[in-house]
Amino acid sequence: MASLMRLAVGGGGRLGRDGPRIQPRGRTTGSREVSVPQTEERPSGLRPTRQRRAITDALERAADFQSAQDIHDALRHAGEKVGLATVYRTLQAMADSGEVDVLQSVAGEATYRRCSPDHHHHLVCRECGRTVEISAPAVERWARSVAADHDFAEVSHTIELVGTCASCSRTSTDR
């Protein structure tokens, strides 16, 4: 199996000023990126427990990347009895199966989001965390070209663009 190529704008795997680092969809062991078909009955082959359904529902309601602690807090406030360790285990299993994208925050904390199953990249606000899924056909062509120039095959990549959203930009100029 081909290893996962990490593509970064800037150095050290970080993008932008203290921007987040992305963990690719699929297994976190560096295996090839795979989109796993999901079913209502048993998404990714994991047992459909009450806790797993509650975590999945919390992720569906969240628009942006959330930490395990954020998800656990939302579940507690909704009256769900799910332990923090269960939240962490479930999120890791979902990341391993490709059901969620994982982004490492500036503080180094893993954050999770259910995204579209199609290949995409993220535009992330470094202030509020607002996230927009983006497609980048020019980047896709460039990645294929670079891979071909160096005789690589089955190359995948992940790109995160980090900046400040319009709302946060307005807020910072109002200060």
N, C-alpha and C positions, 0 to 999 in steps of 0.2 A: 504494500500500500504506500502511496506517496505521502510524504510529510506535508504538513500545512505550511505554506509560505506566509509569513507575516509581512505586510507592506505598511510602512509608516512614513508619514510626512514629518520630517524632523528626526531627531536621534533618540536612541534609547527606548524605542517602542512606545514613546509618548507622542502625542500630537498636540500642538499648540502649547501655550503657557500652562504648565501643570495640568494638561488635559488628561482624560481617562485613557486607559489601555483596554483594548477589546479582547475578550476571550472568544474564539471562533465558535460558531454553531457546531454542534456535534461533540464528539468525545474530546475531552480536554487533554488527552494523552498525545496529541499531535497527529492523530489519524486523519484520513481524508474526510473532508466535509461531506456529510450525507444528509439529505432531507428525508426525514422519516414520515411515512404516511401515518395519519392519526385517525382513530375511529372514536366514536362516542363511547363505545363500550369499554375499550382498554387502550387509551392513548399510550403509545410507545411501549406497550407490553407490561406496564406497571399496574399493580393492583389498584382498582378504582375504589380506594377507601374514602370514608367521609372526610378525613383530613386532607387527602390529596384533592378531592373535589373543592374543598373550601380554599385551598391554596391556589388552585387553578382559577377559581372564581375571582379571588382577590387580584390575581395577575391580569385577568380580563378587564377588571374595573380600572386598573392603573394605566394612565396614559404614558408615563415615563418610567425609567428604570427605578427599581425599588430595592432596597437592601432586605436581607432576610429579617432583620429587626423591624423594618418598616412594615413588611408584610405581616409579621407576627403581631405587631401592635394593631394593625387594621383588623386582623382576625379577632383579637381580644375585644376590641371595641364593637365588633359585630356580634359578640356573644359566642364565638366559636372557641371550643376548647381544643387547641392544638399547641403542643409544646414547641419551644424554639428549636430544639434538636430535630424534631420531626420536620419543621419548616426547612432547616438547613439540608437535611437528607433528601427531602423531596425536591428542593430546588436543584441540588447537585444531580439527582437522577434525571430531572427534566433537562438540565443543561447537557448531560451526557447523551441524551436521546435526541437533542436538537430541538426540543420543544420551546426553549427559551434562549435568548441571547444573554450573554454575561458581559458586563462592562465593569472594569475596575475603576473605582472612583479615585479622585485625587488623594484621598486619605488611605487608599489601598484596600478599601472594602469592596467586595463583590456585590454588584447590583444586577437585577434580573428584569427582563421584560419579554412578554410574548410578542413576537414580531410576525410579519408575514413570512410564509414558508419560502418565498422566492428570494433569490440572491439580492442583497441590498447592502447599503452602507448607512451610517448614521451621521446626522448633524446634531451636535450636542451643545447646549448652552452651558458654559462653564460656571455661570452664576446660579441659575435655578434648576438646571438639569433637564430642561425641556428637550425632547428628542424628536427628530423628524427622520423618518426613513427616506432615503434617497436612492435613486438609481443613477448610475454613472456610465453610460455606454462608452464614452471616450476612455475612461479608466479601464474598462473591460478590454477594449481593443489594445490599449497600451500594455496591459498585463500579458495578454496573449503574445504580443510582439516581443516583449522582453524575454518571455519564456522560450519562444521559438529561437530567438537570437542566441540563446545560451543552451539550446538543445534540452530544455526541460519539458516534461509532459505532465498532465494531470495536476496543473498548478491551480491553487486556490489562493485567495487573498482576503484581507479584511482591512477596510479603511474607515477611520472615524475622523470626521472634521469637527473641530472644537472651536467655538466662538462665543459671542454674546448675542442673545436674541434681541429683537427690537424692543420688547418690553423692558428687559434689564438694561439695555442701552439708554432708554429714556429715563429710567430711574436713576442711573448713575450720573446723567447730565443734570438732573434736577437737584442734585446735592449741593 
